[in-house]
């Protein structure tokens, strides 16, 4: 996605050609403010007063479905939600937890028809992932106070965006009765303290950045929050959402918890992925760790001790990433930055199944971890190519062609590409990584 200029970029790996399509909105683009300011406090040393970005749609994070359609998160209108999302609507989700505003919605591109289809969502969107269920449910992060989804099977059958979507607030079962009931404790607003009733459940404002569905439970979805020190949340939608939705929250072990020894502290969760056994992996961008979280190690999942998310430190394992450390930090904080991470569930790279990989966004690399040994494989892109990567994914083109038929693709994800070799006019690129089983493999 070209988030800075509202485009879907397409690369054909057979012909080695790239093309770009403008992502549309439902309304006049001039009436929708973009994420990037359309004014300059001072001239650019590269472009003077020229405004080179224009992003009212602000598209983000594409994901392909089983039909070959490319879904993305993208704004299609202004932030004010339609009435069916709001208080007073007969929409059961709005009756349970109304949403007055959103930001991005959902858009998909149909290659066969060469057209974009815009799907209005009440909840905001940022990242997106499909569940492994019969409805091909598409879950979204970025909803602010709620986690939302689209039943894509129902949407394909009805083309009705209102009945095809749902959402739930993130509410913890802090009274320990196994269900969420109203009224609940509300989160503090702008630092103001609120009275906490231990007899009630507790709504939390976690913030959602990354999102991933759980292959071991088709009704469970995980999100990551990059609010210090970082948190994971697990939403189980149950059999009758929104009433059956239950959230669990787990905070990254950090300096905020005096019971955690210094060598086991970290901070800065951003990306999130999961292996086939249901273990969560998140790269800690602040402390430069790859962190795993295994919920099966938790002795407590609900009740009054879960309100802060510090009740399952035993579920966390932190692996320091390779690279230099920042002087004066103790325990050492490494200088790399991990924008996102991914788990190679199907061995597309060649290092084995379920290998977690972090983006070495400050080190021109991908960092692959062997969880059994704690050893790293560093896939470095040599200077002067430049490789500020923010995402990756795997692809199997021919399952019978060995290492040649598969690989991992990663983006050079910087918007300010003129700071690398080549200067103004240099565009981002895609890089393909493959690992031979041995150096002489043909």
C-alpha positions as CSV (number, residue, x, y, z in Angstrom):
1,X,0.0,0.0,0.0
2,X,1.1,3.5,-0.7
3,X,-0.3,5.1,2.4
4,X,1.1,8.5,1.5
5,X,-0.7,8.8,-1.9
6,X,-3.6,6.5,-1.7
7,X,-2.5,3.7,-4.0
8,X,-2.5,-0.1,-4.2
9,X,0.8,-1.2,-5.7
10,X,1.0,-4.5,-7.6
11,X,4.1,-6.5,-8.4
12,X,4.1,-9.3,-11.0
13,X,7.0,-11.6,-10.0
14,X,6.9,-13.5,-13.3
15,X,7.2,-10.5,-15.6
16,X,9.0,-8.3,-13.0
17,X,6.7,-5.4,-13.6
18,X,5.0,-3.1,-11.1
19,X,1.8,-1.1,-11.4
20,X,-0.3,1.1,-9.2
21,X,-4.0,1.7,-8.7
22,X,-5.6,4.7,-7.1
23,X,-7.8,3.7,-4.1
24,X,-11.2,5.5,-4.2
25,X,-13.4,7.0,-1.6
26,X,-17.2,7.3,-1.5
27,X,-17.1,11.0,-1.0
28,X,-15.1,13.9,-2.5
29,X,-11.5,13.3,-1.4
30,X,-11.1,17.0,-0.9
31,X,-13.6,16.8,2.0
32,X,-11.7,14.1,3.9
33,X,-8.6,15.3,5.9
34,X,-5.7,12.9,5.5
35,X,-3.3,11.7,8.2
36,X,-0.5,13.8,6.8
37,X,-0.7,17.5,7.2
38,X,-1.2,19.5,4.0
39,X,0.9,22.4,5.1
40,X,4.6,22.9,5.8
41,X,6.1,25.0,8.6
42,X,9.3,25.3,6.7
43,X,10.4,24.4,3.1
44,X,11.8,21.0,2.5
45,X,15.5,20.9,1.5
46,X,14.5,18.4,-1.2
47,X,11.2,19.7,-2.5
48,X,10.9,23.3,-1.3
49,X,7.2,24.2,-0.8
50,X,5.9,21.3,-3.0
51,X,3.4,19.0,-1.2
52,X,4.3,15.6,-2.4
53,X,1.8,13.6,-0.2
54,X,-2.0,13.5,-0.4
55,X,-3.7,10.7,1.6
56,X,-7.4,11.2,2.3
57,X,-8.0,7.4,2.0
58,X,-4.8,6.6,3.9
59,X,-4.9,2.9,2.8
60,X,-3.0,0.4,4.9
61,X,-2.1,-3.3,5.3
62,X,-3.5,-5.5,2.4
63,X,-4.5,-9.1,2.9
64,X,-5.6,-11.6,0.2
65,X,-8.6,-13.8,0.7
66,X,-9.3,-17.3,-0.7
67,X,-10.9,-15.8,-3.8
68,X,-7.8,-13.8,-4.7
69,X,-9.4,-10.5,-3.7
70,X,-7.1,-8.0,-1.9
71,X,-8.7,-6.5,1.3
72,X,-7.2,-3.4,2.9
73,X,-8.1,-0.9,5.5
74,X,-8.9,2.5,4.0
75,X,-10.9,5.6,4.7
76,X,-14.0,6.0,2.5
77,X,-15.7,8.9,4.2
78,X,-15.3,11.4,7.1
79,X,-15.1,10.2,10.8
80,X,-18.7,10.7,11.8
81,X,-20.5,7.3,11.8
82,X,-23.9,6.7,10.2
83,X,-27.0,6.4,12.4
84,X,-27.0,2.6,12.5
85,X,-23.7,2.7,14.4
86,X,-24.9,5.1,17.0
87,X,-26.9,5.2,20.2
88,X,-30.6,4.9,19.4
89,X,-30.1,2.4,16.5
90,X,-31.9,-0.9,16.4
91,X,-28.5,-2.5,15.4
92,X,-27.8,-5.0,18.3
93,X,-24.1,-4.1,18.3
94,X,-24.9,-0.4,18.5
95,X,-27.4,-1.1,21.3
96,X,-24.7,-2.9,23.2
97,X,-21.8,-0.5,22.6
98,X,-22.6,2.4,20.2
99,X,-19.8,4.0,18.2
100,X,-20.1,7.6,17.2
101,X,-17.0,7.9,15.1
102,X,-14.6,5.8,13.1
103,X,-11.7,6.4,10.7
104,X,-10.6,3.8,8.1
105,X,-13.2,1.3,6.9
106,X,-12.7,-1.8,4.7
107,X,-12.0,-1.9,0.9
108,X,-11.2,-4.9,-1.3
109,X,-10.0,-5.0,-4.9
110,X,-11.3,-7.7,-7.3
111,X,-8.6,-8.4,-9.9
112,X,-11.0,-10.2,-12.3
113,X,-13.4,-7.3,-12.3
114,X,-10.6,-4.7,-12.0
115,X,-12.7,-2.8,-9.4
116,X,-12.6,-1.6,-5.8
117,X,-15.5,-2.4,-3.5
118,X,-15.9,-0.1,-0.5
119,X,-17.4,-1.5,2.8
120,X,-18.4,1.0,5.4
121,X,-17.6,-0.1,9.0
122,X,-18.7,1.5,12.2
123,X,-15.4,0.7,13.9
124,X,-12.1,2.1,12.8
125,X,-9.6,-0.2,11.1
126,X,-5.8,-0.4,10.9
127,X,-4.5,-4.0,10.5
128,X,-6.6,-7.0,9.4
129,X,-6.5,-10.8,9.5
130,X,-8.7,-13.7,8.4
131,X,-9.9,-16.3,10.9
132,X,-9.8,-20.0,10.0
133,X,-13.6,-20.4,10.3
134,X,-16.4,-21.3,7.9
135,X,-17.4,-17.7,7.5
136,X,-14.0,-16.4,6.5
137,X,-14.4,-13.8,9.2
138,X,-12.1,-10.8,8.8
139,X,-11.0,-9.2,12.0
140,X,-9.6,-5.7,12.4
141,X,-7.5,-3.7,14.8
142,X,-7.6,0.1,15.1
143,X,-11.1,0.2,16.4
144,X,-10.3,2.4,19.4
145,X,-12.6,1.2,22.1
146,X,-13.8,-1.9,20.2
147,X,-12.5,-4.8,18.1
148,X,-14.5,-5.3,14.9
149,X,-15.0,-7.9,12.2
150,X,-16.8,-8.6,8.9
151,X,-18.5,-11.9,8.1
152,X,-17.2,-12.0,4.5
153,X,-19.3,-15.0,3.6
154,X,-22.4,-13.2,4.7
155,X,-21.3,-10.0,2.9
156,X,-20.8,-12.0,-0.4
157,X,-24.3,-13.5,0.0
158,X,-26.1,-10.2,0.8
159,X,-23.8,-7.3,-0.2
160,X,-25.2,-5.8,3.0
161,X,-22.4,-4.0,5.0
162,X,-24.7,-3.3,8.0
163,X,-25.6,-6.9,8.9
164,X,-22.2,-8.3,7.9
165,X,-20.2,-6.5,10.5
166,X,-20.0,-6.7,14.3
167,X,-17.9,-5.4,17.1
168,X,-17.3,-5.8,20.8
169,X,-15.7,-3.5,23.5
170,X,-12.8,-4.9,25.4
171,X,-14.2,-5.9,28.8
172,X,-12.4,-8.0,31.4
173,X,-14.2,-10.6,33.5
174,X,-12.8,-9.1,36.8
175,X,-15.6,-10.3,39.0
176,X,-14.8,-13.8,37.9
177,X,-18.2,-15.1,37.1
178,X,-17.2,-16.3,33.6
179,X,-19.3,-13.8,31.7
180,X,-19.5,-10.1,30.9
181,X,-22.5,-8.2,32.4
182,X,-23.6,-4.6,32.5
183,X,-23.0,-2.3,34.2
184,X,-19.2,-2.5,34.2
185,X,-16.3,-0.4,35.5
186,X,-15.3,2.2,33.0
187,X,-11.7,3.2,32.2
188,X,-10.2,6.3,33.5
189,X,-10.4,9.3,31.2
190,X,-7.4,11.5,30.7
191,X,-5.8,10.6,33.9
192,X,-8.8,11.1,36.1
193,X,-9.3,8.4,38.7
194,X,-12.5,6.4,38.6
195,X,-14.0,4.3,41.4
196,X,-13.5,0.6,40.9
197,X,-16.3,-1.7,42.0
198,X,-14.9,-5.3,42.5
199,X,-18.3,-6.8,42.0
200,X,-18.4,-5.6,38.4
201,X,-16.5,-6.4,35.2
202,X,-14.1,-3.9,33.9
203,X,-13.9,-2.2,30.5
204,X,-10.3,-1.4,29.4
205,X,-9.0,1.0,26.8
206,X,-6.2,-1.1,25.5
207,X,-5.6,0.4,22.1
208,X,-5.2,-2.0,19.2
209,X,-2.3,-2.0,16.7
210,X,-1.6,-5.6,15.5
211,X,-4.3,-8.3,15.1
212,X,-4.2,-12.1,14.6
213,X,-6.7,-14.9,14.6
214,X,-6.1,-18.0,16.7
215,X,-5.8,-21.2,14.7
216,X,-6.5,-23.3,17.8
217,X,-9.8,-21.5,18.5
218,X,-11.9,-20.0,15.6
219,X,-13.7,-17.7,18.0
220,X,-10.6,-16.1,19.5
221,X,-8.7,-13.1,18.2
222,X,-5.6,-11.4,19.6
223,X,-4.5,-7.8,19.4
224,X,-1.4,-6.0,20.5
225,X,-1.1,-2.5,21.9
226,X,2.0,-0.3,21.7
227,X,1.0,1.8,24.7
228,X,3.8,1.5,27.2
229,X,4.9,-1.0,28.2
230,X,2.8,-3.0,25.7
231,X,-0.1,-5.3,26.1
232,X,-1.8,-8.2,24.4
233,X,-5.5,-8.8,24.5
234,X,-7.5,-11.9,23.7
235,X,-11.1,-11.4,22.6
236,X,-13.3,-14.5,22.6
237,X,-16.5,-13.6,20.7
238,X,-18.5,-16.7,22.0
239,X,-21.7,-18.0,20.5
240,X,-23.8,-14.9,20.8
241,X,-21.8,-11.7,20.3
242,X,-21.8,-9.0,21.5
243,X,-23.2,-10.3,24.8
244,X,-20.9,-13.4,24.8
245,X,-17.7,-11.5,24.1
246,X,-15.0,-11.8,26.8
247,X,-11.6,-10.1,26.8
248,X,-8.4,-11.1,28.6
249,X,-5.4,-8.7,28.9
250,X,-1.7,-9.5,29.4
251,X,0.9,-6.8,30.0
252,X,4.5,-7.1,28.8
253,X,6.7,-7.7,31.9
254,X,8.3,-4.4,32.6
255,X,9.7,-1.9,35.1
256,X,6.1,-1.2,36.1
257,X,5.9,-4.6,37.9
258,X,8.4,-4.6,40.8
259,X,8.1,-8.4,41.0
260,X,9.8,-8.9,37.6
261,X,13.6,-9.1,37.7
262,X,15.5,-6.7,35.4
263,X,16.7,-9.3,33.0
264,X,13.1,-10.4,32.2
265,X,11.8,-6.9,31.5
266,X,10.9,-5.5,28.1
267,X,8.6,-2.9,26.5
268,X,7.2,-1.8,23.1
269,X,5.0,-4.5,21.6
270,X,3.9,-3.6,18.1
271,X,3.5,-6.5,15.6
272,X,1.8,-9.7,16.5
273,X,1.5,-13.2,15.0
274,X,0.8,-16.7,16.2
275,X,2.1,-20.2,15.6
276,X,0.1,-23.3,14.9
277,X,0.1,-24.2,18.6
278,X,-1.5,-20.9,19.6
279,X,1.6,-19.3,21.0
280,X,1.7,-15.5,20.4
281,X,4.8,-13.8,19.2
282,X,5.4,-10.0,19.4
283,X,8.5,-8.0,18.6
284,X,9.2,-5.5,21.3
285,X,10.3,-2.4,19.4
286,X,11.5,-0.5,22.4
287,X,13.7,-3.0,24.2
288,X,14.5,-5.0,21.1
289,X,13.3,-8.5,22.1
290,X,11.3,-11.1,20.3
291,X,8.7,-12.1,23.0
292,X,6.5,-15.1,23.1
293,X,3.3,-15.5,25.2
294,X,1.9,-18.9,25.9
295,X,-1.6,-18.7,27.5
296,X,-1.6,-22.3,28.4
297,X,1.0,-21.5,31.1
298,X,-1.4,-19.1,32.9
299,X,-2.9,-20.3,36.2
300,X,-5.4,-17.4,36.3
301,X,-7.4,-16.1,33.3
302,X,-10.1,-14.0,35.0
303,X,-11.0,-12.5,38.4
304,X,-9.9,-9.4,40.3
305,X,-6.2,-9.9,39.9
306,X,-6.4,-9.6,36.1
307,X,-7.4,-5.9,35.9
308,X,-3.8,-4.7,35.2
309,X,-2.8,-7.6,33.1
310,X,0.2,-8.6,35.3
311,X,-1.2,-12.0,36.4
312,X,0.6,-14.3,34.0
313,X,4.3,-13.3,33.9
314,X,5.0,-17.0,33.6
315,X,3.4,-17.0,30.1
316,X,6.1,-14.6,28.7
317,X,9.5,-15.5,27.3
318,X,11.8,-12.7,26.0
319,X,14.6,-13.3,23.5
320,X,17.1,-10.4,23.1
321,X,17.6,-9.7,19.4
322,X,21.2,-9.4,18.0
323,X,23.0,-6.1,17.5
324,X,24.6,-3.3,19.4
325,X,23.3,-1.9,22.7
326,X,22.6,1.6,23.7
327,X,25.4,2.8,26.1
328,X,24.4,3.4,29.7
329,X,21.3,1.1,29.7
330,X,21.0,-1.7,32.3
331,X,19.8,-4.2,31.5
332,X,21.1,-3.6,28.0
333,X,18.7,-2.1,25.5
334,X,19.6,-2.9,21.9
335,X,19.7,-0.2,19.3
336,X,17.6,-2.0,16.7
337,X,13.9,-1.2,16.1
338,X,11.3,-3.9,15.2
339,X,8.4,-2.3,13.4
340,X,6.5,-5.6,13.0
341,X,7.0,-9.4,13.1
342,X,5.6,-12.5,11.4
343,X,5.6,-16.3,12.0
344,X,6.4,-18.6,9.2
345,X,3.7,-21.2,9.9
346,X,4.3,-23.1,6.6
347,X,8.1,-22.9,6.1
348,X,8.0,-20.6,3.2
349,X,11.5,-19.3,3.9
350,X,13.2,-22.6,4.4
351,X,14.2,-22.4,8.1
352,X,11.4,-24.6,9.3
353,X,7.7,-24.3,10.4
354,X,6.6,-21.8,13.0
355,X,9.8,-19.7,12.9
356,X,9.2,-16.2,14.2
357,X,10.8,-13.4,12.2
358,X,11.2,-9.8,13.3
359,X,11.8,-6.8,11.0
360,X,15.3,-5.4,11.7
361,X,14.0,-2.0,10.7
362,X,17.1,-0.2,11.9
363,X,19.6,-2.9,10.8
364,X,18.7,-3.5,7.1
365,X,17.6,-7.0,7.9
366,X,15.1,-9.7,8.8
367,X,15.8,-11.5,12.1
368,X,14.7,-15.2,12.3
369,X,14.7,-16.9,15.7
370,X,15.0,-20.6,16.4
371,X,12.8,-20.8,19.5
372,X,14.3,-24.2,20.6
373,X,17.9,-22.9,20.8
374,X,17.5,-19.1,21.0
375,X,19.8,-18.7,18.0
376,X,19.2,-16.1,15.4
377,X,19.6,-16.1,11.6
378,X,20.2,-12.6,10.3
379,X,19.1,-12.0,6.7
380,X,20.9,-8.8,5.9
381,X,20.3,-6.6,2.8
382,X,23.8,-5.2,1.9
383,X,24.5,-1.5,1.7
384,X,23.9,0.5,-0.4
385,X,20.5,-1.1,-1.2
386,X,18.8,0.3,1.9
387,X,16.2,-1.7,3.7
388,X,13.9,0.0,6.2
389,X,11.4,-2.8,6.4
390,X,8.0,-2.7,8.1
391,X,6.4,-5.9,7.0
392,X,6.8,-9.3,5.4
393,X,4.8,-12.3,4.3
394,X,5.4,-15.7,2.8
395,X,4.4,-17.2,-0.5
396,X,4.4,-20.8,-1.9
397,X,4.2,-20.7,-5.7
398,X,5.0,-24.3,-6.4
399,X,5.0,-26.8,-3.4
400,X,6.8,-29.4,-5.5
401,X,9.7,-27.1,-6.5
402,X,11.7,-27.2,-3.3
403,X,13.3,-24.0,-2.1
404,X,12.9,-22.4,-5.5
405,X,9.1,-22.6,-5.3
406,X,8.7,-20.6,-2.1
407,X,10.0,-17.5,-0.4
408,X,9.4,-14.6,1.9
409,X,8.7,-11.1,0.5
410,X,9.3,-7.9,2.5
411,X,8.8,-4.3,1.7
412,X,11.2,-1.3,1.9
413,X,8.6,0.6,3.9
414,X,9.8,4.1,4.3
415,X,7.8,7.1,3.0
416,X,10.9,9.4,3.0
417,X,12.8,7.4,0.4
418,X,14.8,10.4,-0.7
419,X,17.0,9.9,2.4
420,X,18.6,6.8,0.9
421,X,21.0,6.5,-1.9
422,X,19.6,8.0,-5.1
423,X,17.9,11.0,-3.4
424,X,14.6,12.5,-4.6
425,X,12.6,10.2,-6.9
426,X,13.8,6.9,-5.4
427,X,10.8,4.7,-4.8
428,X,10.3,1.9,-2.2
429,X,10.8,-1.7,-3.3
430,X,10.0,-5.3,-2.6
431,X,12.7,-7.9,-1.7
432,X,12.4,-11.7,-1.9
433,X,14.3,-13.9,0.5
434,X,14.9,-17.6,-0.1
435,X,17.1,-20.0,1.9
436,X,18.8,-23.0,0.2
437,X,18.9,-26.2,2.2
438,X,22.6,-26.2,1.7
439,X,25.0,-23.8,-0.2
440,X,25.2,-25.9,-3.3
441,X,21.5,-26.7,-3.6
442,X,20.3,-26.3,-7.2
